[in-house]
C-alpha cells in the first residue's frame, strides 16, 4: 500500500494533503502596534507532485497579479490537484496598501533579494520570502505589470537558454517570450541561484486591472500547472494563440519634448523606420515624428500624454 503524503509545513502551520490554508508570516509591526504579515495560501494536493509558487505585487502598485492569483485559486481543488502551490498575491504589503511601487524606506523590493535578517525593511522582507517560499519550491511564476504610466503586452521573460525554462515559457502560452538577462537583486536572480526555475510575467499597466493582461495571466499560470502535471490540461481550442520568441528588445526614445500621440498598439508588428506616432507642442504644431528603431513586435508603450527628450516611449522586441 503506498505511503500517505506528508503534511506541508509553512511557518507554524501544517497543511494536510487534500487541504488548503491561509498562512500569515510576520513581516513587521506598525507604530500603532498592528502587525503586518505576508499572506500565503497553501494548496496542498492530495497526490504528490512539484512545489510551485506564484506571486504578485512585488511592486506595490502592480495589481494585475493579485487578480490573476484570485482567479487561479478559485479554479483549483486540493482534492484533485497534484503537488503543492504556494500562492502569494501580495508580496510588498506596505506598498500595496499605499498604492506605491516601493516600500516605505523607498527601496525597490525587486532589487533587494536575497535579503538578510539584519538589513533594511526591504531586505528583511526579501529574506522572509526566500526562506519561507522560494526555498521550498522548484518552480516560480513572478507576476508583474508595466511601471508608472507604461503598459505591457502579455509576455514571459526568462532564460531561454535553459531548457526547462524554455519549455515552461512555451507552455505558458503568452503572445511573446523574451530572453531576458538576470538583474542583480531581483527575485528571479536570487531564486535561480537557489536552483528554482522562474518565469517572469509582464502584462498590463500599474494600478489597473487590464482584462487582456489578467486573462492571459490566468490561462498562462494554469497552463504551467498543467505542464507540470499538477492539474489536467485545458481543452484545446481550434485557434490556439501563437507565441513569438524574441532574443532582444529596445526602447524607442523621444528626441523632443512634447505632447505624444502614438498610432501603434501593443502587440503590433512594426518594421525598422516605420512611423509610430507624433510629438506636438501645446498649440498642435508638429515637432517630430517617432520612428521604429528596429523591426519586431511592440511589447510596451508609454501611456503618458507628455514626454520629455530621452523618455522611453515604445518597447520593441525582435
C-alpha positions as CSV (number, residue, x, y, z in Angstrom):
1,X,0.0,0.0,0.0
2,X,1.5,3.4,-0.9
3,X,2.6,5.6,1.9
4,X,0.3,8.6,2.6
5,X,1.6,12.0,1.6
6,X,3.1,14.1,4.4
7,X,1.6,17.4,5.5
8,X,3.2,20.6,4.2
9,X,4.8,22.9,6.8
10,X,4.9,26.7,6.4
11,X,5.7,28.9,9.4
12,X,4.0,27.3,12.4
13,X,1.2,25.8,10.3
14,X,0.9,22.3,8.8
15,X,-1.4,21.6,5.9
16,X,-2.6,18.1,5.4
17,X,-2.9,16.5,1.9
18,X,-6.0,17.4,0.1
19,X,-6.5,20.7,2.0
20,X,-5.7,24.4,1.8
21,X,-5.0,27.0,4.4
22,X,-4.1,30.7,4.5
23,X,-0.9,31.4,6.5
24,X,0.3,34.8,7.7
25,X,4.1,35.2,8.0
26,X,5.0,38.1,10.3
27,X,6.9,41.0,8.5
28,X,7.0,43.9,10.9
29,X,4.9,45.9,13.4
30,X,3.4,49.3,12.7
31,X,4.0,52.3,15.0
32,X,0.3,51.8,16.1
33,X,1.1,48.3,17.3
34,X,-0.6,46.5,14.4
35,X,1.1,43.5,12.8
36,X,2.0,43.4,9.1
37,X,2.1,39.9,7.6
38,X,2.9,38.2,4.3
39,X,-0.2,36.3,3.2
40,X,0.3,32.9,1.7
41,X,-2.3,30.4,0.5
42,X,-1.0,26.8,0.7
43,X,-2.9,24.5,-1.7
44,X,-1.5,21.0,-0.7
45,X,-2.7,18.5,-3.3
46,X,-3.8,15.1,-2.2
47,X,-1.4,13.4,-4.7
48,X,2.4,14.0,-4.9
49,X,3.9,16.5,-7.4
50,X,6.1,19.5,-7.6
51,X,6.0,22.5,-5.3
52,X,5.4,25.7,-7.2
53,X,5.0,29.3,-6.1
54,X,3.1,32.1,-7.8
55,X,3.4,35.7,-6.5
56,X,2.1,39.2,-7.3
57,X,2.7,42.7,-6.2
58,X,6.5,42.6,-5.6
59,X,5.9,46.2,-6.7
60,X,3.1,47.6,-4.6
61,X,1.3,49.4,-7.5
62,X,1.1,46.3,-9.7
63,X,-2.4,44.9,-9.1
64,X,-2.9,42.6,-12.1
65,X,-1.0,39.7,-10.4
66,X,-3.4,39.9,-7.4
67,X,-6.4,39.3,-9.7
68,X,-4.7,36.6,-11.6
69,X,-3.9,34.7,-8.4
70,X,-7.5,35.2,-7.2
71,X,-9.0,33.6,-10.3
72,X,-6.4,30.8,-10.4
73,X,-7.1,29.9,-6.8
74,X,-10.8,29.9,-7.5
75,X,-10.3,27.2,-10.1
76,X,-8.2,24.8,-8.0
77,X,-9.2,22.0,-5.7
78,X,-6.6,20.4,-3.4
79,X,-8.5,17.2,-3.6
80,X,-7.8,16.7,-7.3
81,X,-4.5,18.7,-7.5
82,X,-1.2,17.0,-7.6
83,X,1.8,18.7,-5.8
84,X,1.7,21.9,-3.8
85,X,1.0,25.5,-4.8
86,X,2.2,28.4,-2.7
87,X,0.2,31.5,-3.7
88,X,1.4,34.9,-2.5
89,X,-1.0,37.5,-4.0
90,X,0.7,40.5,-2.4
91,X,4.5,40.4,-1.5
92,X,5.0,44.2,-1.0
93,X,2.2,44.5,1.5
94,X,3.0,48.0,2.7
95,X,3.5,49.4,-0.8
96,X,0.3,47.7,-2.0
97,X,-1.8,49.3,0.8
98,X,-0.4,52.7,-0.2
99,X,-0.6,52.2,-3.9
100,X,3.1,52.7,-4.1
101,X,5.7,50.8,-6.2
102,X,8.2,50.9,-3.3
103,X,8.4,50.1,0.4
104,X,8.2,52.9,3.0
105,X,12.0,53.0,3.0
106,X,11.8,53.9,-0.7
107,X,13.7,50.7,-1.7
108,X,12.7,48.6,-4.7
109,X,12.0,45.2,-3.3
110,X,12.9,43.6,-6.6
111,X,16.5,44.9,-6.2
112,X,16.7,43.6,-2.6
113,X,16.9,39.8,-3.0
114,X,18.0,37.5,-1.4
115,X,17.9,39.9,1.5
116,X,19.1,39.3,5.1
117,X,17.7,39.3,8.6
118,X,19.7,42.3,9.7
119,X,19.2,44.7,6.7
120,X,16.6,47.2,5.7
121,X,12.9,46.5,5.7
122,X,13.1,45.6,2.0
123,X,16.0,43.2,2.7
124,X,14.2,41.5,5.6
125,X,11.0,41.0,3.5
126,X,13.1,39.6,0.7
127,X,14.8,37.2,3.1
128,X,11.4,36.1,4.5
129,X,10.1,35.4,1.0
130,X,13.3,33.5,0.1
131,X,13.4,31.3,3.2
132,X,9.7,30.5,3.5
133,X,8.5,30.3,-0.1
134,X,11.4,30.1,-2.6
135,X,13.5,27.6,-0.6
136,X,10.5,25.1,-0.6
137,X,9.8,25.4,-4.3
138,X,11.3,24.2,-7.6
139,X,9.3,26.5,-10.0
140,X,8.1,30.1,-9.5
141,X,6.0,32.5,-11.5
142,X,6.6,36.2,-10.7
143,X,3.7,38.4,-11.9
144,X,4.3,42.0,-13.0
145,X,2.9,44.9,-15.0
146,X,4.4,47.9,-16.6
147,X,5.9,50.6,-14.4
148,X,4.2,54.0,-13.9
149,X,2.3,55.1,-17.0
150,X,3.6,52.2,-19.0
151,X,1.5,49.3,-20.5
152,X,3.0,46.0,-21.4
153,X,1.8,43.4,-23.9
154,X,1.4,40.0,-22.2
155,X,4.8,38.4,-22.2
156,X,7.1,35.9,-20.4
157,X,10.6,36.9,-19.7
158,X,13.2,34.3,-18.7
159,X,16.4,32.5,-19.6
160,X,15.5,30.9,-22.9
161,X,18.9,29.2,-23.0
162,X,17.7,27.0,-20.0
163,X,15.8,24.0,-21.5
164,X,13.3,23.7,-18.6
165,X,12.6,27.5,-18.5
166,X,12.0,27.5,-22.3
167,X,9.7,24.5,-22.0
168,X,7.6,26.2,-19.3
169,X,7.7,29.5,-21.0
170,X,6.2,27.9,-24.2
171,X,3.7,26.1,-22.1
172,X,2.5,29.4,-20.5
173,X,1.3,30.5,-23.9
174,X,1.8,34.3,-23.8
175,X,1.9,36.1,-27.1
176,X,5.6,36.9,-26.6
177,X,8.5,35.1,-24.9
178,X,11.6,37.3,-24.4
179,X,15.0,36.2,-23.5
180,X,16.0,38.4,-20.6
181,X,19.2,38.7,-18.6
182,X,19.2,38.4,-14.8
183,X,19.2,41.7,-12.8
184,X,21.2,42.0,-9.6
185,X,19.0,41.9,-6.6
186,X,15.9,40.6,-8.4
187,X,13.7,37.8,-7.2
188,X,14.4,35.9,-10.5
189,X,18.2,36.0,-10.0
190,X,18.1,35.0,-6.3
191,X,15.7,32.2,-7.0
192,X,17.8,30.9,-9.9
193,X,20.8,30.8,-7.6
194,X,18.8,28.6,-5.3
195,X,18.1,26.2,-8.1
196,X,14.5,27.3,-9.0
197,X,13.1,27.7,-12.5
198,X,11.5,31.1,-12.7
199,X,9.1,32.7,-15.2
200,X,8.5,36.4,-15.1
201,X,5.2,37.5,-16.5
202,X,4.6,41.1,-17.7
203,X,1.2,42.4,-18.7
204,X,-0.9,45.5,-18.4
205,X,-0.4,48.8,-16.6
206,X,0.2,49.6,-12.9
207,X,-2.9,50.4,-10.7
208,X,-5.2,49.0,-13.4
209,X,-6.9,45.6,-13.8
210,X,-6.5,45.3,-17.5
211,X,-8.7,42.4,-18.7
212,X,-6.3,41.4,-21.6
213,X,-3.4,41.1,-19.1
214,X,-5.5,39.3,-16.4
215,X,-7.0,36.8,-18.9
216,X,-3.6,35.9,-20.4
217,X,-2.1,35.5,-17.0
218,X,-4.8,33.3,-15.6
219,X,-4.6,31.0,-18.7
220,X,-0.8,31.0,-18.5
221,X,-0.5,30.0,-14.9
222,X,-3.0,27.2,-15.4
223,X,-1.1,26.1,-18.5
224,X,2.2,25.9,-16.5
225,X,0.5,23.9,-13.7
226,X,-0.9,21.5,-16.4
227,X,2.6,21.2,-18.0
228,X,4.0,20.2,-14.6
229,X,1.3,17.6,-14.1
230,X,-0.4,19.3,-11.2
231,X,-3.8,19.8,-12.9
232,X,-5.4,18.3,-16.0
233,X,-4.5,20.0,-19.3
234,X,-7.2,22.5,-20.5
235,X,-9.2,21.6,-23.6
236,X,-7.6,22.8,-26.8
237,X,-9.4,25.3,-28.9
238,X,-9.4,25.3,-32.7
239,X,-7.5,28.6,-32.8
240,X,-4.6,28.3,-30.4
241,X,-2.8,31.6,-29.7
242,X,0.6,31.8,-31.4
243,X,3.7,32.7,-29.4
244,X,6.6,34.7,-30.7
245,X,10.1,34.0,-29.3
246,X,12.4,37.1,-29.1
247,X,16.0,37.3,-28.2
248,X,16.4,41.1,-27.6
249,X,14.4,44.3,-27.2
250,X,14.9,48.0,-27.3
251,X,13.1,51.2,-26.2
252,X,12.4,53.9,-28.8
253,X,13.1,57.2,-27.1
254,X,11.6,60.7,-27.7
255,X,14.0,63.0,-29.5
256,X,12.0,66.1,-28.5
257,X,9.8,67.1,-25.6
258,X,6.1,67.5,-26.3
259,X,2.6,66.0,-26.3
260,X,2.7,62.4,-27.7
261,X,0.2,60.7,-29.8
262,X,1.1,57.0,-30.5
263,X,-0.5,55.3,-33.5
264,X,0.8,51.8,-32.7
265,X,-0.9,49.4,-30.3
266,X,0.5,46.7,-28.0
267,X,1.2,43.5,-30.0
268,X,1.6,45.3,-33.3
269,X,4.2,44.2,-35.8
270,X,6.4,47.1,-36.9
271,X,9.3,47.4,-39.3
272,X,12.5,49.4,-38.9
273,X,11.9,53.0,-39.7
274,X,8.1,52.8,-39.5
275,X,6.3,55.8,-38.2
276,X,4.9,55.0,-34.7
277,X,3.5,58.4,-33.6
278,X,4.0,62.1,-33.5
279,X,5.1,64.8,-31.0
280,X,3.3,68.1,-30.9
281,X,3.6,71.3,-29.0
282,X,0.8,72.8,-26.9
283,X,-0.6,74.6,-29.9
284,X,-0.8,71.5,-32.0
285,X,2.3,72.2,-34.2
286,X,4.1,69.0,-35.2
287,X,7.5,68.8,-33.6
288,X,8.8,65.5,-34.7
289,X,7.7,62.0,-35.7
290,X,8.5,58.9,-33.7
291,X,10.0,56.0,-35.8
292,X,10.7,52.4,-35.0
293,X,14.4,51.7,-34.4
294,X,14.1,48.0,-35.4
295,X,11.6,45.5,-36.8
296,X,9.7,43.4,-34.3
297,X,6.6,43.4,-32.1
298,X,5.5,46.2,-29.7
299,X,5.7,44.7,-26.2
300,X,5.4,48.0,-24.2
301,X,4.4,51.6,-24.7
302,X,4.1,54.7,-22.6
303,X,0.7,56.0,-21.6
304,X,2.0,59.4,-20.6
305,X,0.5,62.3,-22.6
306,X,3.5,64.5,-22.1
307,X,7.1,63.2,-22.6
308,X,10.5,64.7,-22.4
309,X,13.5,64.3,-24.6
310,X,15.1,60.9,-23.9
311,X,11.9,59.4,-22.4
312,X,11.2,55.7,-23.4
313,X,8.0,55.7,-25.5
314,X,7.8,52.3,-27.4
315,X,9.4,49.0,-26.5
316,X,10.1,46.7,-29.5
317,X,11.2,43.0,-29.2
318,X,12.7,41.1,-32.1
